[in-house]
Amino acid sequence: MLSSGDHIVIGDDIYGGTNRLLNQVMARFNIKMTFTDLTNISNLEKSIEPNTKLVWLESPTNPTMKVVDIKAAAAIAKKHNILLVVDNTFLTPYLQRPLDLGADLTIYSISKYMNGHGDVIMGSIATNNEEIYQKLKFLQNAMGIIPAPFDCYQVNRGLKTLALRMQKHNENCRLVGEFLERHSKVEKVLHPGLPSHPQYELFKKQASGHSGTFSMYLKGGLEESRTFLKAVKVFTLAESLGGYESLIELPSLMTHASVPSDLRKQLGISDSLIRLSVGLEDPEDLIADLDQALKKLEE
């Protein structure tokens, strides 16, 4: 889809693996990049160059849960004849539909909520544009990007319960987020589905609910984060998200460790930032687990 010398605009707060792919792989092929805070949509217009071919964004972002106005981004991209790509992994099409908001392409890590059982590695690209579809179909055939039949079977199984699972993730995540907002050892909760989020109103306009993934800042630093993470029992300390089991991680040392330290600092990915993927367990068990782990910080 891109050629040497093309330019892309990317949201500054994106998944660490995507950041690594762009900066350490795509850059070697002479793809020019501008990373910018797309929560201020005027930054998109300012970042566009004559050779800009694509805009890549996440909403909510990973891991600081910033919300980008997808419809506004789509309007700017279309004005300049640029493709807009939205990574919608966090919300799935059940909760947010970027193509309906004007995006040209939607990216999913199928491994996460779409499959929902933590037993498949797969991704997908969706479009409602026939011309783009034919280009992607050619590339898929030429490059052999074909998932295994059994993996497809597993994902098909997972999709049958997507609506039910997302409803439960949404409810559990809300309850856990509200508990953490009230806790004295928590500095701040980053949850776009809660009224405390600075872009809550925008989020409500373009999404019908949130999933199970959000972040929080603990009071303290790396030592406090390690103490807390070692103490959880129901939550599993692991990367990934979107499965039936609850996971918890420290982005600065795990999912976003490959992001340069100065950029992590600029984005607020500190050693006190914890990302949670709230699963389908009983919310009282999840809250009790977090409560007992937070009490370790008082000892």
C-alpha positions, 0 to 999 in steps of 0.5 A, spaced: 500 500 500 505 504 501 512 505 497 519 508 498 519 515 500 511 516 502 509 519 509 505 517 514 502 520 520 501 516 526 498 517 533 503 518 538 500 514 543 500 507 540 501 499 542 509 498 543 509 493 538 506 497 532 511 503 535 517 498 534 514 495 527 514 502 524 520 505 527 525 499 527 522 496 520 518 500 516 523 506 517 528 502 513 524 502 507 524 509 507 517 510 509 517 517 513 513 518 519 510 524 523 508 522 530 503 527 533 498 527 539 491 526 535 487 528 541 488 535 538 485 534 531 489 540 528 495 537 529 493 532 524 492 538 519 499 541 521 502 534 520 500 532 513 506 533 507 505 533 500 507 525 500 503 523 506 499 517 504 496 514 510 494 516 517 494 511 523 491 512 529 488 508 535 482 510 539 482 509 545 490 509 545 494 504 548 496 504 554 494 511 556 486 511 553 486 517 550 480 518 545 481 521 538 475 524 534 475 519 528 470 522 524 474 529 524 480 525 522 476 522 517 474 528 514 481 531 514 484 525 511 479 525 505 480 532 504 487 531 502 486 524 499 489 520 504 487 513 507 485 513 514 487 507 518 484 505 525 486 500 530 480 498 533 482 492 537 480 495 544 473 496 542 471 491 536 466 492 531 461 491 537 462 497 541 465 502 535 465 502 528 470 506 525 468 505 517 461 508 519 465 514 522 469 515 515 475 510 516 478 507 510 481 501 514 480 498 520 485 493 523 484 488 529 488 484 533 484 478 532 488 474 538 484 479 543 477 480 544 474 478 537 477 471 539 476 472 546 480 465 549 487 467 548 489 461 544 489 464 537 494 469 534 491 472 528 490 479 525 485 482 520 484 488 516 477 490 514 474 495 509 468 497 505 472 500 499 472 495 493 478 498 490 482 498 497 479 491 498 482 488 491 489 491 492 489 488 499 486 481 496 492 481 491 497 483 497 494 477 501 495 472 495 502 475 493 505 474 500 501 468 502 498 472 508 493 466 510 491 464 517 490 456 518 484 453 518 483 451 525 485 458 527 479 460 523 475 455 526 477 458 533 475 465 531 469 463 528 467 460 535 469 466 539 465 471 535 459 467 536 459 470 544 462 476 542 456 480 544 455 477 550 463 477 552 463 485 551 457 486 555 460 483 561 467 486 560 464 492 559 460 491 566 466 488 570 471 494 567 466 499 570 465 496 577 473 495 577 474 502 575 470 505 579 473 501 585 480 504 583 478 511 583 476 511 590 482 507 593 487 512 596 493 508 593 491 510 586 493 516 583 488 516 577 484 512 573 484 512 565 478 509 563 474 512 557 467 509 559 467 513 566 465 520 567 472 522 570 475 521 563 477 528 559 474 525 553 468 522 556 463 526 552 467 524 545 467 517 547 460 516 548 458 519 541 463 514 537 462 508 541 457 504 544 461 502 550 468 500 553 471 494 553 475 491 559 482 494 558 484 501 562 490 503 565 491 507 572 497 510 575 499 508 582 501 512 587 509 511 588 514 509 583 517 502 580 518 499 587 510 500 589 508 497 582 512 491 583 510 490 590 502 491 587 503 486 581 507 481 585 501 481 590 495 479 585 492 472 585 486 472 580 489 477 575 495 474 571 501 478 570 502 478 563 502 482 556 496 481 551 488 483 553 481 481 551 481 474 553 476 471 558 481 471 564 484 478 567 491 480 566 495 486 568 501 489 566 507 494 567 507 497 560 514 501 561 517 494 562 513 490 558 508 492 552 512 498 551 519 497 553 521 498 546 519 505 546 524 510 547 525 512 555 524 519 553 518 518 549 515 514 554 516 519 559 513 524 554 507 520 553 506 519 561 508 511 560 511 512 567 513 506 572 507 507 576 502 506 570 499 499 570 494 497 564 489 492 566 485 487 562 479 485 566 476 479 564 469 475 565 470 473 572 466 475 578 467 482 579 467 481 586 473 477 586 477 481 581 475 487 586 477 483 592 484 481 589 486 488 587 484 491 594 488 485 597 494 487 593 493 494 594 494 493 601 501 491 600 503 498 599 501 500 606 505 494 609 
